[in-house]
Protein backbone atom coordinates (compact mmCIF):
# COMPACT_ATOMS: atom_id res chain seq x y z
CA UNK A 1 0.00 0.00 0.00
CA UNK A 2 2.73 2.46 0.90
CA UNK A 3 4.56 1.84 -2.37
CA UNK A 4 1.39 2.48 -4.36
CA UNK A 5 0.76 5.71 -2.43
CA UNK A 6 4.33 6.80 -3.19
CA UNK A 7 3.76 6.00 -6.87
CA UNK A 8 0.68 8.26 -6.87
CA UNK A 9 2.70 11.05 -5.21
CA UNK A 10 5.55 10.72 -7.72
CA UNK A 11 3.35 10.12 -10.77
CA UNK A 12 4.70 6.63 -11.51
CA UNK A 13 1.85 5.34 -13.67
CA UNK A 14 3.80 2.29 -14.90
CA UNK A 15 4.34 1.06 -11.33
CA UNK A 16 0.68 1.55 -10.47
CA UNK A 17 -0.42 -0.41 -13.54
CA UNK A 18 2.14 -3.15 -12.85
CA UNK A 19 0.80 -3.60 -9.30
CA UNK A 20 -2.88 -3.53 -10.32
CA UNK A 21 -4.49 -6.92 -10.87
CA UNK A 22 -5.17 -7.53 -14.60
CA UNK A 23 -8.84 -8.34 -13.91
CA UNK A 24 -9.54 -4.78 -12.71
CA UNK A 25 -6.62 -2.75 -14.09
CA UNK A 26 -7.57 0.37 -16.08
CA UNK A 27 -6.02 1.05 -19.47
CA UNK A 28 -4.14 4.04 -18.07
CA UNK A 29 -3.77 6.21 -14.98
CA UNK A 30 -5.00 9.79 -15.11
CA UNK A 31 -3.28 12.07 -12.63
CA UNK A 32 -5.17 15.19 -11.56
CA UNK A 33 -3.08 18.26 -12.48
CA UNK A 34 -2.23 20.31 -9.40
CA UNK A 35 -3.16 17.60 -6.90
CA UNK A 36 -0.74 17.46 -3.96
CA UNK A 37 -0.67 14.40 -1.74
CA UNK A 38 -0.17 15.31 1.92
CA UNK A 39 0.02 12.01 3.78
CA UNK A 40 -1.01 8.42 4.22
CA UNK A 41 -2.33 6.74 7.34
CA UNK A 42 -2.70 2.96 7.39
CA UNK A 43 -5.57 2.29 9.76
CA UNK A 44 -5.46 -1.49 9.70
CA UNK A 45 -4.67 -4.48 7.57
CA UNK A 46 -6.17 -7.93 7.64
CA UNK A 47 -4.65 -11.10 6.26
CA UNK A 48 -7.53 -13.23 5.02
CA UNK A 49 -5.40 -16.16 3.89
CA UNK A 50 -2.00 -16.74 2.25
CA UNK A 51 -3.06 -14.97 -0.94
CA UNK A 52 -5.66 -12.39 0.08
CA UNK A 53 -5.54 -9.33 2.33
CA UNK A 54 -7.23 -6.00 2.92
CA UNK A 55 -5.79 -2.63 3.90
CA UNK A 56 -7.78 0.26 5.35
CA UNK A 57 -6.15 3.63 4.76
CA UNK A 58 -6.75 7.36 4.69
CA UNK A 59 -4.82 9.45 2.16
CA UNK A 60 -4.96 13.24 2.41
CA UNK A 61 -4.53 15.59 -0.54
CA UNK A 62 -5.05 19.17 -1.59
CA UNK A 63 -6.36 20.50 -4.89
CA UNK A 64 -7.10 24.12 -5.71
CA UNK A 65 -6.73 25.17 -2.09
CA UNK A 66 -9.24 22.56 -0.85
CA UNK A 67 -8.30 19.64 1.37
CA UNK A 68 -9.53 16.16 0.47
CA UNK A 69 -9.48 12.83 2.20
CA UNK A 70 -9.64 9.38 0.58
CA UNK A 71 -10.70 6.67 3.05
CA UNK A 72 -10.74 3.21 1.47
CA UNK A 73 -10.62 -0.47 2.30
CA UNK A 74 -8.53 -2.02 -0.46
CA UNK A 75 -8.41 -5.65 -1.50
CA UNK A 76 -5.12 -7.27 -2.52
CA UNK A 77 -4.41 -10.64 -4.11
CA UNK A 78 -1.09 -12.47 -4.28
CA UNK A 79 -0.21 -14.33 -7.47
CA UNK A 80 3.21 -15.75 -8.29
CA UNK A 81 4.61 -14.24 -5.06
CA UNK A 82 3.53 -10.70 -6.06
CA UNK A 83 0.78 -8.65 -4.42
CA UNK A 84 -1.73 -6.88 -6.66
CA UNK A 85 -4.34 -4.24 -5.89
CA UNK A 86 -7.75 -5.61 -6.93
CA UNK A 87 -10.34 -3.07 -5.82
CA UNK A 88 -11.47 -0.89 -2.95
CA UNK A 89 -14.54 0.33 -1.14
CA UNK A 90 -14.72 4.00 -0.25
CA UNK A 91 -15.54 4.72 3.38
CA UNK A 92 -17.29 7.75 4.81
C-alpha positions, 0 to 999 in steps of 0.5 A: 500500500505504501509503495502504491501511495508513493507511486501516486505522489511521484506520478509513476503510472507504470508502477501503479499499472504493474501492481494492479491486478489484470482483472480490474486494471484500467487502461491508463492512470490519469493524474489530476493536475495540481493535486498534492498528496499530503500524507497516508495513514494505514488504519489497519490491515487484515490477512484473510489467507495466504493470498488475500488481504485488505488494507484500510487507509486514509490518504490526504490531498489538496487540490485548488486550495481545498483539502480532500481525504480518501478513506478506502478499504482495499483488496489485494491478491497475491499471485506468483509471489507478487501482491496486486491491488484488486479493488477498494470500497470508499468509506465515509 
